[in-house]
């Protein structure tokens, strides 16, 4: 009789609700996804970690739109609230988890941005181990903040009010961009130097006795986006990607440093049939740069630098320098009222999803996404994902989770890391 009571539908539903609530409110964070403190005036965010079948685990994060900051000096920042974002990172079908995600809202306020807050988002896809990606996660925003604080205000950044800023000359605008490019280059260079001198065991200087290959062939991609009230600044090194969804259209904000598949050309003759392999990179400039330095791009299970690495730029990879460089490409995008969201992800997503499809999925998830506490409670049941067994804290987190699951359904073989940032002004 007791067993029948325990197995009653009401009891089963109650136990299931408790399990979901416990997972949602879990305070024990996996070591591979540590909680990151938000720098600034104490504005916090909620980290929700999802656990599901097949060892899937991920992180969904939300920042309240109503949270505002008032850094020392500058203008009133009430018009630039902390953006809502969601993220998820899963090992997928790969045995090792080598991806890392870093999100730092209000991570600094410097003269180059008129003392207004800056928001940092980064995705790092490691190879040859996870330690370089983890190092990027821990240090990239630190080096970036240090470099930004060394920059003095240019004509663009020192203008007194919004009317003055609109009349800044083209020369001042170019000087502002050049300063940002120098900051990004120095930050990436410092991270690269740290990566090439740090072993997977954590020791610095290679005096730990580990095999040299452990350090020499380890590296990571790095794509970071810095969000200001007026611009989206993206720096990319590798084949991770940042894509802006504006007015329903996908706008890539970074170019992959990666070679496309080779093309087979068959030549028939009366004597024999010969098959030639022609390398057709989508980055001719990168191919010429590598050749100019004396390097080679060899087709060995795909086009690879010296037959080893499938990308031309990355953090680390000591043995492949100078052919593989850590110098980032930087892009500047003026924000627009039609901006919907920013998607930053590793190639585990982009290998199986096009930019247009990813933006379409994310945009639909963000529709009717103006959440109040009441709306959140009313829609809690509809937001439940039965497979992952958790409640998504925001539409952005739901979009990141849906993109991840879509990539898994399309047989992505790599780790998948996704950040979705809601850019809508309301």
C-alpha positions in Angstrom: 0.0 0.0 0.0 2.8 2.3 0.8 4.6 1.6 -2.4 1.4 2.3 -4.4 1.2 5.7 -2.6 4.8 6.5 -3.4 4.3 5.7 -7.1 1.1 7.7 -7.5 1.0 10.3 -10.3 0.7 13.1 -7.8 3.8 11.9 -5.9 5.8 11.5 -9.2 4.9 15.0 -10.3 5.9 16.4 -7.0 9.2 14.7 -7.0 9.8 15.9 -10.6 9.0 19.5 -9.6 11.5 19.3 -6.7 14.2 17.9 -8.9 13.8 20.7 -11.4 13.8 23.3 -8.7 16.9 21.9 -7.1 18.7 21.9 -10.4 17.6 25.4 -11.2 18.7 26.7 -7.8 21.9 24.6 -7.5 24.7 26.5 -5.9 27.4 23.9 -6.7 29.0 25.1 -9.9 31.1 22.7 -12.1 34.8 23.5 -12.2 34.7 23.9 -15.9 32.2 26.7 -15.7 33.1 28.8 -12.7 31.0 31.7 -11.6 32.6 35.0 -12.7 32.2 38.2 -10.6 30.9 41.2 -12.4 33.3 44.1 -11.8 31.8 47.5 -11.1 29.4 48.7 -8.4 28.2 45.3 -7.3 25.7 44.6 -10.1 25.3 40.8 -10.1 23.9 38.2 -12.3 22.3 34.8 -11.9 24.1 31.7 -13.1 22.0 28.7 -13.8 23.7 25.4 -14.8 21.8 22.8 -16.7 22.4 19.1 -16.4 20.9 16.6 -18.7 21.3 13.3 -20.6 24.6 12.2 -22.2 26.7 14.4 -19.9 25.4 17.6 -21.4 26.0 20.6 -19.2 25.8 24.3 -19.8 25.4 27.7 -18.3 22.6 30.2 -18.7 23.1 33.7 -17.5 20.9 36.7 -17.2 21.6 40.3 -16.4 18.6 42.4 -15.5 17.8 45.2 -17.9 16.7 47.4 -15.1 20.1 47.2 -13.4 22.0 50.5 -14.1 25.4 51.8 -13.1 26.8 55.2 -12.5 30.6 55.2 -12.8 32.6 58.1 -11.7 32.4 61.0 -14.2 30.8 60.8 -17.6 27.2 61.1 -18.5 24.1 59.5 -16.9 24.1 55.9 -18.0 20.4 55.3 -17.5 20.1 55.1 -21.3 22.6 52.2 -21.5 21.4 49.5 -19.2 23.3 46.3 -18.6 22.3 44.0 -21.5 20.4 40.8 -21.1 22.4 37.8 -22.3 22.4 34.0 -22.2 25.1 31.5 -22.7 25.6 27.8 -23.1 28.7 25.7 -23.4 28.6 21.9 -24.0 31.2 19.3 -24.8 28.8 17.7 -27.3 30.2 14.6 -29.0 33.8 15.5 -28.3 35.5 13.6 -25.5 37.3 16.6 -24.1 35.8 20.0 -23.2 38.2 22.6 -24.5 35.9 25.7 -24.9 35.6 28.5 -22.5 33.3 31.5 -22.2 33.9 34.8 -20.5 31.3 37.5 -19.8 32.1 40.7 -17.8 29.5 43.4 -17.6 30.7 46.8 -16.5 34.2 45.5 -16.6 35.7 48.9 -16.8 35.0 52.6 -17.5 37.9 54.5 -19.2 38.5 57.8 -20.9 38.4 56.2 -24.4 34.7 55.6 -23.8 33.9 58.9 -22.0 33.9 57.0 -18.6 30.8 55.1 -19.6 30.7 51.3 -18.8 32.0 48.7 -21.2 30.6 45.2 -21.5 32.9 42.3 -22.4 31.9 39.0 -24.1 34.3 36.3 -25.3 34.4 32.8 -26.6 37.6 30.8 -26.7 37.9 27.4 -28.5 41.0 25.5 -27.4 42.9 22.8 -29.2 45.6 20.5 -27.9 44.1 20.9 -24.5 41.9 23.3 -22.6 44.5 25.3 -20.6 45.0 28.0 -23.3 41.3 28.7 -23.6 41.0 28.8 -19.8 43.9 31.2 -19.6 42.2 33.4 -22.2 39.0 33.4 -20.1 40.9 34.4 -17.0 43.2 37.0 -18.4 41.9 38.5 -21.6 39.6 41.0 -20.0 42.2 41.8 -17.4 44.8 42.7 -20.0 42.2 44.6 -22.0 41.2 46.7 -19.0 44.9 47.5 -18.2 45.6 48.6 -21.8 42.4 50.7 -22.0 43.4 52.5 -18.8 46.7 53.6 -20.5 44.9 55.3 -23.3 44.2 59.0 -22.9 41.0 60.6 -24.3 41.2 61.5 -28.0 39.2 64.3 -29.6 36.3 61.9 -30.1 36.2 60.7 -26.5 36.8 64.1 -24.9 33.8 65.8 -26.5 31.6 67.5 -24.0 28.1 66.4 -25.0 26.2 64.3 -27.5 25.8 67.2 -30.0 29.6 67.8 -30.0 30.3 64.1 -30.5 28.1 64.0 -33.7 30.3 66.7 -35.2 33.6 65.0 -34.5 35.8 65.0 -37.6 36.6 61.9 -39.6 40.2 62.3 -38.4 39.1 62.1 -34.8 37.0 59.0 -35.5 39.9 57.3 -37.2 42.2 58.1 -34.3 39.6 56.6 -31.9 39.5 53.4 -34.0 43.3 53.3 -34.2 43.5 53.5 -30.4 41.1 50.6 -30.0 43.1 48.6 -32.6 46.3 49.2 -30.7 44.6 48.2 -27.4 43.2 45.0 -28.9 46.6 44.0 -30.5 48.5 44.6 -27.3 45.9 42.7 -25.2 46.0 39.7 -27.6 49.8 39.8 -27.7 50.1 39.7 -23.9 47.7 36.7 -23.7 49.7 35.0 -26.4 52.9 35.5 -24.6 51.4 34.1 -21.4 50.0 31.1 -23.3 53.4 30.2 -24.9 55.1 30.3 -21.5 52.5 28.5 -19.5 52.2 24.7 -19.3 49.0 22.7 -19.0 50.0 21.9 -15.5 50.0 25.6 -14.6 53.7 26.2 -14.3 55.4 29.1 -15.9 58.7 28.9 -17.7 58.6 25.2 -18.8 60.5 24.0 -15.7 57.9 21.4 -14.8 59.3 18.5 -16.7 56.3 18.1 -18.9 56.8 17.1 -22.5 57.5 20.2 -24.7 54.8 19.2 -27.2 52.2 19.7 -24.4 52.9 23.4 -24.5 54.1 23.9 -28.1 51.0 22.5 -29.9 48.3 23.9 -27.5 46.4 27.0 -28.5 43.0 28.6 -28.7 40.8 30.8 -30.9 39.7 34.1 -29.4 36.7 36.2 -30.4 35.7 39.0 -28.1 33.1 41.7 -28.4 33.1 44.9 -26.4 29.7 46.6 -26.2 29.4 50.4 -25.7 26.4 52.6 -25.9 27.2 53.5 -29.6 29.4 50.7 -31.0 30.1 47.0 -31.1 33.9 46.4 -31.2 34.9 42.9 -32.2 38.4 41.4 -32.2 38.9 38.0 -33.7 41.8 35.5 -33.9 40.8 32.1 -35.3 37.6 30.5 -36.5 35.2 31.4 -33.8 32.7 34.0 -35.0 30.6 37.0 -34.0 27.4 37.7 -36.0 25.0 40.6 -35.6 21.3 40.2 -36.3 19.9 43.5 -37.6 16.4 43.9 -39.0 16.2 40.1 -39.5 19.4 40.0 -41.5 22.7 38.4 -40.4 25.8 40.6 -40.5 29.1 38.9 -39.8 31.3 41.0 -37.6 34.4 38.8 -37.9 36.1 36.8 -40.7 37.2 33.2 -40.0 41.0 32.6 -40.3 40.3 29.2 -41.8 40.7 27.4 -45.1 37.8 25.9 -46.9 37.6 22.4 -48.3 39.7 21.5 -51.3 38.4 21.1 -54.8 39.0 18.0 -56.9 39.6 18.5 -60.6 39.6 15.5 -62.8 41.6 15.5 -66.1 41.0 12.6 -68.5 43.4 11.5 -71.3 43.8 8.5 -73.5 46.7 7.3 -71.4 45.4 7.7 -67.8 43.1 9.6 -65.6 44.9 12.0 -63.3 43.4 13.7 -60.2 44.8 17.0 -59.1 44.1 18.6 -55.7 43.7 22.4 -55.8 43.8 24.4 -52.6 41.1 27.1 -52.6 41.2 29.1 -49.4 38.6 31.6 -48.6 41.4 33.8 -47.2 43.8 34.4 -50.0 45.5 37.1 -48.0 46.2 34.6 -45.2 47.7 32.1 -47.6 50.0 34.7 -49.1 51.0 35.8 -45.7 52.0 32.3 -44.6 53.9 31.7 -47.9 55.7 35.0 -47.6 57.0 33.9 -44.2 58.2 30.6 -45.7 55.4 28.5 -44.4 53.2 26.0 -46.2 49.5 25.1 -46.2 49.3 21.3 -46.6 46.2 19.2 -47.3 46.2 16.6 -44.6 42.7 15.8 -43.4 41.8 19.3 -44.6 43.9 22.3 -45.3 46.3 22.9 -42.5 49.3 25.2 -41.7 52.3 22.9 -42.0 49.9 20.0 -42.0 49.0 20.6 -38.3 46.6 23.4 -37.6 43.4 24.1 -39.6 43.5 27.9 -39.0 46.0 30.6 -39.7 45.6 32.6 -36.5 45.4 31.5 -32.9 46.6 32.2 -29.4 49.5 29.9 -28.5 50.8 27.3 -30.9 54.4 28.0 -30.2 55.8 25.6 -32.8 53.9 27.1 -35.6 55.1 30.7 -35.2 55.5 33.0 -37.1 53.1 31.3 -39.6 50.3 31.2 -37.1 50.0 34.6 -35.5 47.9 35.9 -32.6 47.3 39.3 -34.2 43.6 39.9 -34.2 41.4 41.5 -36.9 39.3 44.3 -35.4 35.9 45.6 -36.7 33.8 48.5 -35.6 30.0 48.5 -36.0 27.8 51.5 -35.2 24.8 50.4 -33.2 21.4 50.8 -34.8 17.8 50.8 -33.5 17.1 47.7 -35.7 19.8 45.7 -33.9 18.2 42.6 -32.4 20.9 40.4 -31.0 24.6 39.5 -31.1 25.6 35.9 -31.4 29.2 34.9 -30.4 30.0 31.2 -30.8 32.7 28.6 -31.5 33.0 26.7 -34.7 31.0 23.8 -33.1 28.0 26.0 -34.0 29.1 27.6 -37.2 30.2 24.4 -38.8 26.6 23.2 -39.0 24.6 26.4 -38.9 24.7 29.3 -41.3 24.7 32.9 -40.1 21.2 33.4 -41.5 19.7 30.4 -39.8 21.3 31.2 -36.4 20.0 34.7 -36.5 16.5 33.6 -37.5 16.4 31.1 -34.6 17.7 33.7 -32.1 15.4 36.4 -33.3 12.3 34.2 -32.9 13.4 33.3 -29.4 13.7 36.9 -28.5 10.2 37.8 -29.8 7.9 39.0 -27.0 10.9 38.9 -24.7 10.1 41.9 -22.5 10.0 40.1 -19.2 8.7 41.3 -16.0 8.8 39.3 -12.9 5.1 38.5 -13.3 5.5 37.4 -16.9 8.5 35.3 -16.0 6.5 33.4 -13.4 3.5 33.0 -15.7 5.6 31.6 -18.5 7.9 29.5 -16.3 6.2 26.2 -17.3 6.3 27.1 -21.0 10.1 27.9 -20.8 10.9 24.5 -19.3 13.2 22.3 -21.4 12.4 18.7 -20.5 15.7 17.3 -21.8 18.0 19.6 -19.9 15.7 19.7 -16.9 15.9 23.4 -16.1 14.1 26.7 -16.4 15.7 29.2 -18.7 16.1 32.5 -16.9 15.7 34.7 -20.0 14.8 34.6 -23.7 18.5 35.1 -24.5 19.4 32.0 -22.5 16.6 30.1 -24.3 18.1 31.2 -27.6 21.6 30.1 -26.7 20.2 26.7 -25.6 18.1 26.2 -28.7 21.1 27.1 -31.0 23.2 24.6 -29.1 20.6 21.8 -29.3 20.1 22.5 -33.0 23.9 22.2 -33.6 23.8 18.9 -31.7 20.9 17.6 -33.8 22.9 18.5 -36.9 25.7 16.2 -35.7 28.2 18.8 -34.7 31.4 16.9 -33.7 33.0 19.7 -31.7 32.5 21.5 -28.5 29.7 24.1 -28.8 29.8 27.4 -27.0 27.2 30.2 -27.6 26.5 33.6 -26.2 23.4 35.5 -27.2 23.2 39.2 -26.3 19.9 41.1 -26.5 20.7 44.4 -28.2 17.1 45.8 -28.3 17.0 49.3 -26.8 13.8 48.7 -24.9 
